[in-house]
């Protein structure tokens, strides 16, 4: 029997987008009695990616499960599986719950993600989610970025906002930093 803490895994699957990837992957998990506790799935241009935190059932034949996942990987999909550490199981930690959002819009240029993420890292602000998009049809090309972050309670918010606005001014982009509303599900 696999101990409870060893039954929590991260599964990542990536490949060229096509109809049926979600059904194939989740069907495989269902057939093995694997429960998906958290997931994120998206398409970036023509590539599809999914990340799932799963719980393996007691009594699972792990070798058969792993072989079936690898067979899925042989269908032009990249598959990654790793056990979660005790500290990562169930709910993560407080720093994985975003409380502020940074929205940036401006001329497409190299370094936008880097410069803002570097500043946030220096301030000990954890980035929990990043979405970016090159906006089609705009001249010059515009780039939009939204970062959800966890700002530690002890951090001086006004200093952080001033530093973010300094990076925005340096890059010639608009940046807005504001608290997120917490949605209870």
C-alpha positions in Angstrom: 0.0 0.0 0.0 1.3 3.5 -0.9 1.3 5.9 2.1 -1.2 8.7 1.8 1.4 11.4 1.4 3.0 9.3 -1.4 -0.2 9.0 -3.3 -0.2 12.7 -4.3 1.3 13.3 -7.7 1.7 16.1 -10.2 1.0 15.0 -13.8 1.8 17.3 -16.7 0.8 16.4 -20.3 1.7 18.5 -23.3 1.4 18.2 -27.1 0.0 19.6 -30.3 -3.6 20.6 -29.7 -6.2 18.2 -31.1 -9.7 17.0 -30.2 -9.8 14.4 -27.5 -6.6 15.0 -25.4 -8.5 15.8 -22.2 -10.9 12.9 -22.7 -8.0 10.5 -23.3 -5.9 11.7 -20.3 -8.8 11.9 -17.8 -10.2 8.6 -19.1 -6.9 6.9 -18.3 -7.0 8.4 -14.8 -10.6 7.3 -14.3 -9.9 3.7 -15.4 -7.2 3.5 -12.7 -9.4 5.1 -10.0 -7.2 8.2 -9.9 -8.9 11.3 -8.5 -8.0 14.8 -9.9 -7.9 17.3 -7.0 -6.6 20.4 -8.9 -6.0 21.0 -12.6 -5.1 23.7 -15.1 -5.5 23.1 -18.8 -5.0 25.6 -21.7 -4.0 26.0 -25.3 -1.1 28.2 -26.3 -1.4 28.8 -30.0 -1.4 25.2 -31.4 0.0 23.6 -28.2 -2.1 22.1 -25.4 -0.9 21.7 -21.9 -2.5 20.3 -18.7 -1.2 20.1 -15.2 -3.0 18.0 -12.6 -2.6 17.3 -8.9 -3.9 13.8 -8.5 -4.5 11.3 -5.7 -3.7 7.7 -6.4 -6.1 5.1 -4.9 -5.0 2.5 -2.3 -4.1 -0.8 -4.0 -3.2 0.8 -7.3 -0.8 -1.2 -9.5 1.6 1.7 -9.9 3.7 -0.1 -12.6 0.6 -0.6 -14.8 -0.5 2.9 -14.2 2.9 4.3 -15.1 3.1 2.1 -18.3 -0.4 3.4 -19.4 0.8 7.0 -18.9 3.9 6.3 -20.9 1.8 4.8 -23.7 -0.2 8.1 -23.7 3.2 9.8 -24.1 3.9 7.6 -27.2 0.9 9.4 -28.9 3.0 12.5 -29.6 2.3 13.8 -26.1 4.9 14.7 -23.5 4.0 13.2 -20.1 5.7 14.0 -16.8 4.9 12.4 -13.4 6.3 13.3 -10.0 5.3 12.5 -6.4 4.5 15.5 -4.2 6.4 16.1 -1.0 4.5 16.0 2.3 4.6 19.8 2.4 3.0 20.0 -1.1 0.1 17.7 -0.5 -3.6 18.6 -0.1 -3.7 22.4 0.0 -0.2 23.7 -0.7 0.8 26.7 1.4 -0.4 30.2 2.1 2.0 31.7 -0.5 0.1 29.8 -3.2 -3.1 31.8 -2.6 -2.9 35.0 -4.6 -3.9 38.3 -3.0 -2.8 40.8 -5.6 -2.8 41.1 -9.4 -0.4 42.9 -11.7 -1.7 43.8 -15.2 0.7 45.1 -17.8 -0.1 46.3 -21.3 2.4 47.8 -23.8 4.5 47.5 -26.9 5.8 44.0 -27.4 9.4 43.8 -26.3 11.9 41.3 -24.9 12.3 41.3 -21.1 8.8 42.3 -20.0 8.1 39.1 -18.0 11.7 39.0 -16.7 11.9 42.6 -15.4 8.6 42.4 -13.5 9.2 38.9 -12.2 12.7 39.8 -11.1 11.4 42.8 -9.2 8.7 40.7 -7.5 11.2 38.0 -6.6 13.5 40.7 -5.0 10.6 41.9 -2.9 9.8 38.3 -1.9 6.5 38.4 -3.7 5.4 34.9 -5.0 4.0 34.7 -8.5 1.2 32.1 -8.5 -0.2 32.5 -12.1 1.0 34.3 -15.3 -1.0 34.8 -18.5 0.4 36.6 -21.4 -0.8 37.3 -24.9 0.4 39.0 -28.0 -2.6 41.0 -29.2 -3.4 40.2 -32.8 -3.8 43.0 -35.3 -2.4 45.8 -33.2 0.3 48.1 -34.7 2.7 48.3 -33.2 2.2 44.8 -31.7 0.9 45.0 -28.1 1.6 42.6 -25.3 -0.7 41.9 -22.4 0.4 40.2 -19.2 -1.5 39.4 -16.0 0.3 38.0 -12.9 -1.5 36.8 -9.8 0.8 37.2 -6.8 1.0 36.5 -3.1 2.3 39.7 -1.3 3.5 39.0 2.2 1.5 41.0 4.8 4.6 42.7 6.2 5.7 44.1 2.8 5.3 47.9 2.3 2.8 48.0 -0.5 3.4 51.6 -1.5 7.1 50.9 -1.9 6.3 47.9 -4.1 3.8 49.9 -6.2 6.4 52.7 -6.8 9.0 50.1 -7.8 6.5 48.4 -10.2 5.7 51.8 -11.7 9.4 52.6 -12.2 9.8 49.3 -14.2 6.7 50.2 -16.2 8.1 53.7 -17.0 11.5 52.2 -17.9 9.8 49.9 -20.4 7.2 52.4 -21.6 4.2 50.2 -20.6 1.1 50.6 -18.5 1.1 48.6 -15.2 -1.7 48.3 -12.6 -1.3 46.5 -9.3 -4.4 45.9 -7.2 -5.8 43.5 -4.6 -7.7 40.4 -5.7 -11.1 39.6 -4.4 -11.2 36.2 -2.8 -13.8 34.0 -4.3 -15.1 31.2 -2.0 -16.2 28.1 -3.9 
